[in-house]
Amino acid sequence: MAVELVWRHPDRREVALALYVTMRMVHVPGWRHVVVAVEPDGHTWCGVELAADCREHDARDWSTLLHRRYRVGTTMGELVADPLRYRELYVDGGVAPILNEVEREQVRREELRRRAREGR
């Protein structure tokens, strides 16, 4: 049986940032499927199915993606069963746009810091 971790977080940006750090900066392996689903009110679901060969320390890292108070007893199948209830839905490699958005924001912030240091 596959291990699935699902969270429901009130802030889309926090979920995107956590995924960006985990997937792009730290490159934590061991995931088989990833789902991000944003409700019309902004609450964001994030689900990760771990791969069968996921190492224990990688599974531990994935389990701490978001604070445990946001963990819910929903499966990823239940998340994607009714896709029309979401404003945005990203699955597996389709999460790249949400990660790219975080990356663009980071670049924009760094550019603003650079300009401020130069006195512009």
PyMOL commands that set and color helices and strands:
alter all, ss='L'
color gray80, all
select helices_A, chain A and resi 12-25+56-63+68-70+76-81+83-85+92-118
alter helices_A, ss='H'
color red, helices_A
select strands_A, chain A and resi 4-9+31-38+44-50+88-91
alter strands_A, ss='S'
color yellow, strands_A
deselect
rebuild
show_as cartoon
